Amino acid sequence: MRTVHSNARGLRVSITQGFKAPAQVVHRARQTMVTAAGSGGAAKPTVLVAEKLGSAGLQMLKEFANVDASYSMTPEELNAKVAHSDALIVRSATKVTRQVFEASNGRLKVVGRAGVGVDNVDLAAATEYGCLVVNAPTANTVAAAEHGIAVMCALARNVAQADASMKAGKWERNKYVGASLVDKTLAIMGFGKVGGEVARRARGLGMQVIAYDPYASAEKARAVGVKLVSFDEALAAGDFFSLHMPLTPGTKKMFNDAAFAKMKKGARIMNVARGGVIDDDALARA
């Protein structure tokens, strides 16, 4: 977890990443490879696992495939290995570029992303080379929501700062009292599966919850006691912001100078999405 503080407007942001790789993507990759292999007694497919998976997931793969678990590869090493692989499983660190698909010479049939976002995979190249890209869109929903709530509580009560202070031999209890969450407004930016779970938990903490998402339905929001608002309305009203949108051309650096200028002084931001949705330079200026 990385917590960034800015002095001018008192904005705080916590950027979080990393969850246990879900088994869901292993299931989906297995289904694809079994279908591709058919029932004609073909040899086992080869699955290249480029980032660490849990032992249970690896064991599941080994039941139907030859598994090459090679971590921390350079792009050149990845390109060399993918030429001998039928499937590739990655998390977020490995970039599956056009060069990877070119190096596979058409052998690669499926790329499994152990997580939600697929912005590290060149989807256009995958389509061109006839490679299926699968992800695990719901496997870490609750984990992500709980993590977001944990980060919000830590930000509200200055947990990280107080911990560092005490480890330095200080006892500054009054300095790090922080703020109560009750009756504060949480603005959820991106009201999908994770955003909805965050809303349920935040309402249990006594917070007022609003959300911005141009694709969400008002019925879904009302069902969990959330009011959908415009982007500018969310910026003006939020005391806490929980970010859950994907990284797209439309959301890249969505939180920029103009957005920060519309927020309350001392607003707190929990980025449980992609780092690229925040303009870091603008955050430092805010």
Summary of the structure (lengths in Angstrom):
residues: 286
radius of gyration: 21.7
end to end distance: 20.7
largest distance: 71.6
contacts: 921
relative contact order: 0.14
helix: 37%
strand: 18%
